[in-house]
Amino acid sequence: MNKLIIYLSLIVFAALPTKCRRQIEREITDFAVEKIVNSLKTGQEQEEHENKPATIYGRIVKISDGDSYHLLTEDFVTIRVRMEGIDAPETRQPHSRKATDYLKSMTIGQKIRLEKTGVDMYGRTLGWSYLEDGRELGAEMIRAGYAWHYKFYNDDEHLAALEIEAKAAQRGLWRDKNPQAPWDYRKQQRQKR
């Protein structure tokens, strides 16, 4: 049965347009490389990652979405970062691309100071991300209306006030009549399974 599924998958893959096949190949390659690298990590390396100093400097080398990115540190280690205090639209939600693009526009060529606050359940480093001019990326995403204040995990009053301000000014996703919060979207997707 497994061989049949693989065979049928290959037939469907071969029938896709070249552009689609290339995108799938890139995603499979990225996924495989990440899995291999993670499987090679020893317990000590993982512990070193989790116990990195509270302040980390580097440059963003990849934006995953509106609230997470990959940071190349000064010692040439790439770490996955989940920005503290915010939640941006998920990939299939409205404004997801705009949120991702806005984060990219702020960070291209910029040095980042990451103030680590912890590690999430996916192994990503949690923290506050500061540009050289002192602006905090999460606050800027909320101010522009491309992220929610993630109140379930964070009680920062400044972020709460920025969300109220962005909503009142109808910035970004707040232009929509009833934008769906990412946590509600994820819950809805889990219920469909």
Secondary structure as GFF3:
##gff-version 3
##sequence-region A 1 193
A	DSSP	alpha_helix	2	15	.	.	.	ID=ss1
A	DSSP	alpha_helix	18	40	.	.	.	ID=ss2
A	DSSP	alpha_helix	43	50	.	.	.	ID=ss3
A	DSSP	beta_strand	55	65	.	.	.	ID=ss4
A	DSSP	beta_strand	68	73	.	.	.	ID=ss5
A	DSSP	beta_strand	78	83	.	.	.	ID=ss6
A	DSSP	beta_strand	86	87	.	.	.	ID=ss7
A	DSSP	alpha_helix	96	107	.	.	.	ID=ss8
A	DSSP	beta_strand	111	119	.	.	.	ID=ss9
A	DSSP	beta_strand	125	130	.	.	.	ID=ss10
A	DSSP	alpha_helix	137	143	.	.	.	ID=ss11
A	DSSP	beta_strand	148	149	.	.	.	ID=ss12
A	DSSP	alpha_helix	157	168	.	.	.	ID=ss13
A	DSSP	three_ten_helix	172	175	.	.	.	ID=ss14
A	DSSP	alpha_helix	182	192	.	.	.	ID=ss15
###
